[in-house]
Amino acid sequence: MNKNTSHKRIIVGTVISTKNDKTITIEVTLSEKHPLYNKNYISTKKYRAHDEKNVAKVGDVVKIIECRPLSATKRFRLLEIVESAQESK
């Protein structure tokens, strides 16, 4: 097995809160189609991630990776900032 391959989930989402120290809240939006009724609908899910240096800001598009449990709710850590909030405006 190659050392670079990982079985950990990588999720891309938007930062919606940075109120906690070293913690960010990410919202992931998925557009899905109902299997029976064939109607498109949007589902959202929130994840909490560890941000060691407090670099992420509200509105940033970030990439998070699964890791060991860091607290009761944190199971992810910040991997990289894909798009900064200032660049998108």
N, C-alpha and C positions, 0 to 999 in steps of 0.2 A: 504494500500500500504506500502511496506517495505521501510524504509528510505535508505537502501543501493542500491536500484534499481534506475537507472537514465535513462532518455530518451535522454541524450546527446550523440552525435556521438563520438566514439573513433577511431582514425585513426593511423596507423603505417606507417612510411615513413623514408626516409633518409634525413639528413640535408645536404643541398647544399650551404648554405650561412649563415654566422654569422656576416656580416659586419655592420648591424645596432645594436645600443645599446639595449639590452634586447629584441631583436627580432631575430628569426631564420626563415629561409625559408626551408620548407620541400617539397620534391618531392615524390609523391605517384605514383607507376607504377601498372597498372592493365592489365592483359592479358584477353582479351574478344574474343568472337566468334560472327561473324556477323550473325544476325538472318536469312538473306536470302541467302547469299553466302557461309556460313559456313567456312569462312576463319578466322584464328586466327590473331589478331592484338593487338598491345600494345598501350595503351593510358596512358598518364602521366598528372598529375595535380599538381600544386604548391599551397601550403598553407603557410600563415605566422602565426607564433605562438609567444606568449609571453613567454620569458625565463627570469624570474626575477633575477636570480643570474648569468646569463651568463655561465652556466655549460656545455651546449652542444657545441660540436665541429663539424667541417665539416667531414662527413663520418659516424657519429653516426647514429644508427637506434633508433628512438625515438617513443614514443607514445604520441599523443596529444588529448586533449578533448575539445569539443565545450563549449564556454562560451559566456558571453555578449560581445557586440562589445567594443573592447578596443581602436581601432582607425579606420581609414577609411578602412583599409585592414585586420586588425587582428581580427579574430573571434575565435581563439583557444588559449589554453595555454598548456605549456609543462606539461605532466603528469609524465613521467619517461623516463630514458634512458634504452632501451632494450639491446642494444649492443654497446659497445664503439668502436671507430675507431681503437684504438691500439690493441684490442683483436682480431679483424678480420684479421689483417695482419700477 
